Amino acid sequence: MQTTTTTTIRRARSRGCPLVAIRTQDYRETMREVAAITSREIGGDADAAHVYWDCVDGMVGINDLGRAWIEQQPQGTTQPLPIALRRAKELPASAVLHVANAHLAIDNPQVIQGLMNLRDAFKADNRTAYLYGSDIRVPADLRNDVLTVEDALPTEDEIMERVKAVGESIKANAPDFRLDDESAARTAESLRGEKPRRGRHRAREGRRSPARDCAKG
């Protein structure tokens, strides 16, 4: 995750932004990094319960506090997203809800209403719902309430820089190791998989909204 993306997510969290959509090609890795942002290790919320939802497993606790909350629920947790959003109103203060592949469901009127219902409740005690999707586009009814962030793939230059940095690290322990530009380029090409976008992260531009104000310096 790029530094600017991390800064935006951290700032939005500290300012109580309740709903954040993240456009990402690898929601599992992005979710892991978002969870780390609110962890004890980097000065975040030590007592935040993290709960994950997807359309197959339903709601699952992904840390001790999240698992404890799930175990206390009297009903099953494999439920459609509208019901999961209704139940999310019962999450403890500072909790984090991670919704996988939200782009597949965010146009559902019940999902839209469920997110609207979470907005004020979550903002009141610093809870956050992160909505992950490869091409998530927030419906017009939610645009003023949801901060949209793009976790862009590394650019070609960034991948090359990382490959060369790894090469230098290896060379420090193996002086005979050599990584010329051609070898570095082949390695970078194999890591790309698909052509990286050259743009960096951006919060969605447009008219002023409470959601965008959360991320401003």
Secondary structure, 3 states (H helix, E strand, C coil): CCHHHHHHHHHHHHCCCCEEEEEECCHHHHHHHHHHHCCHHHCCCCCCCEEEEECCCEEEECCHHHHHHHHCCCCCCCCCHHHHHHHHCCCCCCCEEEECCHHHCCCCHHHHHHHHHHHHHHHHCCCEEEEEECCCCCCHHHCCCCEEEEECCCCHHHHHHHHHHHHHHHHHHCCCCCCCHHHHHHHHHHHHCCCCCCCCCCECCCCCCHHHHHHCC
